[in-house]
Every structure is written in structure tokens, then in C-alpha cells.
Amino acid sequence: MAESKHHWLRQDGRESTKASFPELFFDLVFVFAFIQLSETLAADFSVGLAAESLLFILALWWVWIHTTWTTNLLDAEAEPVRLLLFSLMFLGIVLAIALPRAFADLGLVFAIAYAAMQLGRSIFVLYAFHGTDKASFITFLRITIWLAVSAALWIAGGLMEPQLRVIFWSAALAVEYLGPPAGYWIPGIGRAPSEALAINGEHLAERCALFVIIALGETILTTGKNASSHLESAGTALVFCSAFLSTVIMWWIYFHDGQEKASDKADDSAEPQTTAQYLFTYGHLPIVAGIILAAVGEDLSLSHPEEKGSYMHALALLGGPILFLGGTMWMKWVASRIMPFSHLAGLLLLLAGFFAVPLAANFSMQIFATAILLIVATWEYVALKRLQPRAA
């Protein structure tokens, strides 16, 4: 039986670096999940809902990135792995359906779906490595133990009242996010080796890039849908054009200079697992969160264009681009050890924008954020052009 499981593992080779069709099919679930999250936030962007949504963003990212690490190690074209992904898709749809009411009557449904995705996938990988790769088996044994603890906290939280639910779920996420830097430490055994898994950095880079495209695509979908509902408003065309332009600029900032360098860094690093954690597992979280938050801000600027003085709305309209620029700045610095000062300047300008919130309407903050992103992209483009050697 052990011999028959060898074909479940990802094989070295050029084609193994590319995302497979089953992986892309799995990603579709997160389009739905992001739409659910964005619409929930845009409907009532209060302090409490924003805090809850931060928890959801952390949960959605973590279940996706853990699955991506799994398909980095296993062959998604192998039938058992495909069946795993299809099962995770079903649970992901249940998770997304329950998300808007996770702090109401569907908390237990959300918790069970999430825990089943995390723990079930880890047990599957544990079985796949049993008798085939001892070092990876031991590592996933540690991971499974940690995820069992977090699963218990998720389900316990689903049984609690909303006030206690957020505490249990926050503790569950803390367990999961502290696992990698803690080396999945187990009493009496200690930490896992820092480079225990034979990962493919180029594959992880491509998968994360595709996920960024999914988040940007969700932004276009929700913005277009919201714009079509406010066609009677005089400023809708201007705000929609600004929102679309900001999405295109975020794509440019991420892909024009950062993504390829991150891929090269992950592929050439002497410590690929550690580098991948910096660049992708944790480094891409603010990028994705910023895109989602920016989408919420664009929806708010379309549905409440003339509203002034709302710091909560500014948190989405300005905070989303701030998170995005901070994340891309970190990615580019880790990949090249060169600080992109255009991004730093953009961050400072966006932060300064909060001083104008009492006087600024939502649509003007949207246009301001787009203008800052355009300045950052143009500055970086010109700077990179100057660094390129001239043709003889």
C-alpha cells in the first residue's frame, strides 16, 4: 500500500511548477467566499463587523494557503488528491454560505466546515506521507496535532454565544498562525526542523499570484454589480472609473516588478521553506486583505458617495490601499533587499489622508486613493526604467 501512494506525491520537473486544473477549480470557491465577505462588510461597515471580518479574512487565507502547501507537496492530478480537493470545495462552499451569519445562527456550521477542511486535509496528507517520506510524515503529524487543538476551539466557539465565540475563534486562529514560527513544537519532542518539507518555491509563487488575481477579479465583480445598482446617481460613472483604475493599478504594482522577483527568490533560496513562509504564507496576507478591503471601500463610495466624516469608511477606502502597498513593499524587499521608496511614500500619503476625513466625502477619498496608487506605480515604473541598461 505504501508503494502505491508514491504517485500521490508531486514529482520534480518543469510541469510540476505549474498550477493544475484541479487547483484552479478549487480556487473558484474563494471567489464566492470573497463576494460573500465583501457584500457583508459593505452592507454595514461597523467597528464590530470590521473586527469579525478580519477574523474571516484570516480564516479564509489560512485554509487556502494550507491547501496550497498541500498541493505543492502532492500531485493534484492524482485521483485521490483530486477527490480531496473536491471534498474541500464542498466544505468551502458550506463555509462561504455560513459566513454572513457565522456570528448568528450558523456559527456551528461555519466552525465545523472550517475545522473539517483544516483537520481533514492534514490527516489526508499524513496518510499520503506514511511509508513514503518519513521527515514529511513527522512534520505533518505535528501539524495535525496543532490543528486538532484549533479545531476543538473552533467547534467550542460555534457552540458559544457570539460574545464568547469571537474569543474562542481568535484563540483558534492564534494557534494556527503561531504554528509555523513555533516549529509546531510538541512537548517532549521539541520543534520541527526549519527545512523539513521539500517545497517548490516557483509553484507557491504562481499559486499566490493566481490568488491575487482572484481577489482583484472579485473586486471588479462586486464593484460592477454595485455600480449597476446606482446608475441613477450622477457620480456613479466617475467613481466606477476610479475604482476600476485602482484595481488595474494594484495589478500593475504587484505583477510589473514584484511577483517575478518573489518567484525567483523562492526558487533559488537555500532555505526555501523559510523563505516561502516570509514571502507567501505571511507576506501575502496583507496584500489579499488590502484588496478585499479596497473592494469594500469602492462599494461604499458607490453606495454612499456624498457621506462625509466617516472614519470607518476611510478605514476601507484608505486602509485597503495601505495594507496592499505595505504587503507588496514587504514582498519586494524580501525578494530583492531593495526598499521600494515609491511604496513607502504612498503609504505616508495615504496615512496623511486620514487627517482630511472630517471634510472629505467618500467619493473624494476614493479618487484620492486611486491617485496615490497611480503616483506609486508611475514612480516605480520610471525608477525601474532608469535602472535598466541602455542598448548599445
BABAGU-476034 format. One record per residue (C-alpha): residue in one letter; x negated, y negated, z. Coordinates in steps of 0.1 Angstrom, whole numbers, padded with zeros to 4 digits, always signed. Layout:
BEGIN
AXYZ
...
This chain:
BEGIN
M+0000+0000+0000
A-0029-0023+0008
E-0043-0018-0027
S-0010-0027-0044
K-0010-0061-0026
H-0042-0073-0042
H-0023-0087-0072
W-0003-0109-0049
L-0035-0130-0043
R-0044-0159-0066
Q-0072-0149-0089
D-0102-0172-0098
G-0101-0186-0132
R-0091-0217-0152
E-0054-0209-0154
S-0053-0203-0116
T-0058-0241-0111
K-0025-0249-0129
A+0008-0252-0112
S+0030-0223-0122
F+0067-0224-0133
P+0079-0208-0101
E+0062-0236-0081
L+0077-0263-0103
F+0111-0246-0099
F+0107-0246-0061
D+0099-0284-0062
L+0134-0292-0076
V+0148-0286-0041
F+0129-0316-0028
V+0144-0339-0054
F+0178-0331-0038
A+0164-0334-0003
F+0148-0369-0011
I+0181-0381-0026
Q+0200-0370+0005
L+0174-0387+0027
S+0174-0420+0007
E+0211-0423+0005
T+0215-0416+0042
L+0189-0443+0050
A+0204-0469+0026
A+0239-0464+0040
D+0229-0475+0075
F+0192-0485+0079
S+0193-0490+0117
V+0164-0485+0142
G+0178-0452+0153
L+0184-0438+0118
A+0149-0450+0107
A+0133-0431+0136
E+0154-0400+0127
S+0144-0403+0091
L+0107-0405+0100
L+0112-0371+0116
F+0129-0358+0084
I+0101-0371+0062
L+0075-0354+0084
A+0095-0322+0083
L+0101-0322+0045
W+0065-0330+0038
W+0052-0303+0062
V+0074-0275+0048
W+0064-0284+0013
I+0026-0288+0019
H+0025-0255+0038
T+0043-0238+0009
T+0018-0253-0015
W-0011-0240+0006
T+0006-0206+0004
T+0008-0207-0034
N-0027-0219-0035
L-0038-0186-0019
L-0012-0163-0035
D-0002-0158-0072
A+0032-0174-0077
E+0036-0153-0109
A+0036-0120-0088
E+0072-0109-0084
P+0071-0106-0045
V+0057-0142-0043
R+0084-0154-0068
L+0111-0139-0046
L+0096-0156-0016
L+0098-0190-0034
F+0134-0183-0045
S+0143-0175-0009
L+0126-0207+0003
M+0145-0226-0023
F+0178-0214-0010
L+0168-0223+0026
G+0156-0256+0013
I+0190-0264-0002
V+0207-0255+0031
L+0182-0278+0048
A+0190-0307+0025
I+0227-0302+0028
A+0225-0303+0065
L+0201-0332+0066
P+0225-0362+0067
R+0244-0345+0097
A+0214-0329+0114
F+0219-0352+0144
A+0256-0345+0144
D+0274-0312+0139
L+0248-0295+0116
G+0218-0297+0138
L+0215-0259+0144
V+0219-0252+0107
F+0191-0276+0099
A+0169-0262+0126
I+0174-0225+0116
A+0168-0233+0079
Y+0136-0252+0087
A+0123-0226+0112
A+0132-0197+0088
M+0112-0214+0060
Q+0081-0220+0080
L+0080-0188+0100
G+0093-0165+0073
R+0068-0178+0047
S+0039-0174+0072
I+0049-0138+0081
F+0050-0130+0043
V+0015-0144+0038
L+0004-0125+0069
Y+0016-0093+0054
A+0001-0101+0020
F-0034-0105+0035
H-0031-0074+0057
G-0056-0049+0045
T-0068-0072+0017
D-0085-0102+0033
K-0094-0099+0070
A-0105-0135+0075
S-0074-0150+0060
F-0052-0125+0078
I-0067-0136+0112
T-0062-0172+0102
F-0025-0167+0093
L-0020-0147+0125
R-0030-0178+0144
I-0008-0200+0122
T+0022-0176+0127
I+0018-0178+0164
W+0018-0216+0164
L+0048-0217+0140
A+0067-0193+0163
V+0063-0218+0191
S+0075-0247+0169
A+0104-0226+0156
A+0116-0220+0192
L+0115-0257+0198
W+0134-0264+0165
I+0162-0240+0174
A+0164-0251+0210
G+0167-0287+0198
G+0195-0276+0174
L+0214-0264+0204
M+0210-0296+0224
E+0228-0329+0224
P+0214-0355+0199
Q+0195-0374+0226
L+0176-0343+0236
R+0175-0329+0201
V+0151-0356+0189
I+0127-0348+0218
F+0126-0311+0211
W+0122-0317+0173
S+0095-0342+0179
A+0077-0317+0201
A+0081-0291+0174
L+0066-0313+0147
A+0038-0323+0171
V+0029-0286+0175
E+0028-0281+0137
Y+0008-0313+0129
L-0017-0306+0157
G-0023-0271+0145
P-0049-0277+0117
P-0071-0302+0136
A-0069-0279+0167
G-0081-0249+0145
Y-0049-0231+0156
W-0066-0225+0189
I-0053-0194+0208
P-0061-0188+0245
G-0089-0162+0249
I-0097-0163+0212
G-0106-0199+0205
R-0105-0219+0173
A-0103-0206+0138
P-0134-0212+0116
S-0132-0245+0097
E-0135-0229+0063
A-0116-0196+0068
L-0095-0199+0036
A-0107-0197+0001
I-0086-0225-0013
N-0086-0240-0048
G-0090-0278-0045
E-0080-0286-0081
H-0048-0267-0077
L-0039-0285-0045
A-0047-0319-0061
E-0024-0311-0091
R+0004-0299-0068
C+0002-0331-0047
A+0002-0352-0078
L+0033-0335-0091
F+0050-0341-0058
V+0042-0378-0060
I+0059-0378-0094
I+0089-0361-0078
A+0091-0388-0052
L+0087-0415-0079
G+0113-0398-0100
E+0137-0397-0071
T+0132-0435-0067
I+0142-0441-0103
L+0173-0418-0099
T+0186-0435-0068
T+0178-0470-0080
G+0195-0464-0113
K+0226-0449-0096
N+0228-0478-0072
A+0224-0504-0100
S+0252-0488-0119
S+0274-0493-0088
H+0266-0530-0086
L+0269-0541-0123
E+0293-0569-0113
S+0266-0587-0093
A+0247-0614-0111
G+0213-0605-0098
T+0215-0567-0103
A+0196-0568-0136
L+0167-0588-0121
V+0165-0566-0090
F+0167-0534-0110
C+0139-0545-0134
S+0118-0554-0104
A+0125-0521-0087
F+0117-0502-0119
L+0085-0522-0124
S+0073-0515-0089
T+0078-0477-0094
V+0058-0478-0126
I+0030-0498-0108
M+0029-0473-0080
W+0025-0445-0106
W-0004-0466-0121
I-0021-0473-0088
Y-0020-0436-0079
F-0029-0420-0112
H-0051-0445-0130
D-0081-0442-0107
G-0073-0422-0076
Q-0058-0388-0084
E-0086-0375-0107
K-0113-0385-0082
A-0094-0367-0054
S-0092-0336-0076
D-0129-0337-0083
K-0138-0343-0047
A-0116-0314-0035
D-0130-0291-0062
D-0167-0299-0057
S-0168-0303-0019
A-0190-0280+0002
E-0161-0279+0027
P-0130-0275+0005
Q-0106-0266+0033
T-0115-0296+0055
T-0116-0320+0025
A-0082-0308+0014
Q-0067-0314+0048
Y-0081-0350+0047
L-0070-0357+0011
F-0038-0338+0008
T-0023-0323+0040
Y-0025-0356+0059
G-0037-0381+0033
H-0007-0378+0010
L+0019-0381+0038
P+0018-0420+0039
I+0019-0421+0000
V+0050-0400-0002
A+0066-0416+0028
G+0059-0451+0013
I+0075-0441-0020
I+0106-0429-0002
L+0108-0460+0020
A+0103-0482-0011
A+0132-0464-0027
V+0154-0473+0003
G+0143-0509+0001
E+0152-0511-0036
D+0186-0497-0028
L+0191-0523+0000
S+0180-0551-0024
L+0206-0540-0049
S+0235-0535-0024
H+0227-0565-0001
P+0207-0589-0024
E+0216-0621-0006
E+0212-0609+0030
K+0185-0628+0049
G+0165-0624+0081
S+0168-0586+0084
Y+0135-0572+0098
M+0150-0537+0093
H+0155-0543+0056
A+0120-0558+0055
L+0106-0526+0070
A+0117-0507+0039
L+0111-0535+0013
L+0076-0543+0026
G+0068-0513+0048
G+0072-0488+0019
P+0045-0505-0003
I+0023-0509+0028
L+0024-0472+0035
F+0018-0464-0001
L-0012-0487-0005
G-0026-0475+0028
G-0023-0439+0017
T-0039-0445-0017
M-0066-0466-0002
W-0075-0437+0021
M-0074-0412-0007
K-0097-0432-0029
W-0121-0439+0000
V-0123-0403+0009
A-0128-0392-0027
S-0154-0418-0036
R-0166-0435-0004
I-0159-0468-0021
M-0134-0491-0005
P-0108-0505-0029
F-0106-0541-0017
S-0077-0548-0040
H-0056-0524-0019
L-0068-0540+0014
A-0059-0574+0001
G-0025-0561-0010
L-0019-0547+0025
L-0027-0581+0041
L-0005-0600+0018
L+0024-0576+0024
L+0019-0578+0061
A+0020-0616+0058
G+0053-0613+0041
F+0069-0604+0074
F+0065-0640+0086
A+0089-0651+0059
V+0116-0626+0067
P+0139-0651+0086
L+0140-0673+0054
A+0139-0646+0027
A+0167-0628+0011
N+0164-0591+0002
F+0161-0596-0035
S+0132-0621-0030
M+0114-0597-0007
Q+0118-0570-0034
I+0103-0593-0061
F+0075-0603-0037
A+0066-0567-0030
T+0066-0559-0067
A+0044-0590-0074
I+0018-0579-0048
L+0017-0543-0062
L+0011-0559-0097
I-0017-0580-0084
V-0033-0549-0068
A-0030-0529-0099
T-0044-0557-0121
W-0073-0565-0098
E-0083-0528-0096
Y-0080-0524-0134
V-0102-0554-0141
A-0127-0544-0115
L-0130-0509-0129
K-0134-0522-0164
R-0163-0543-0153
L-0180-0513-0138
Q-0178-0493-0170
P-0210-0492-0190
R-0208-0511-0223
A-0211-0492-0255
A-0244-0497-0273
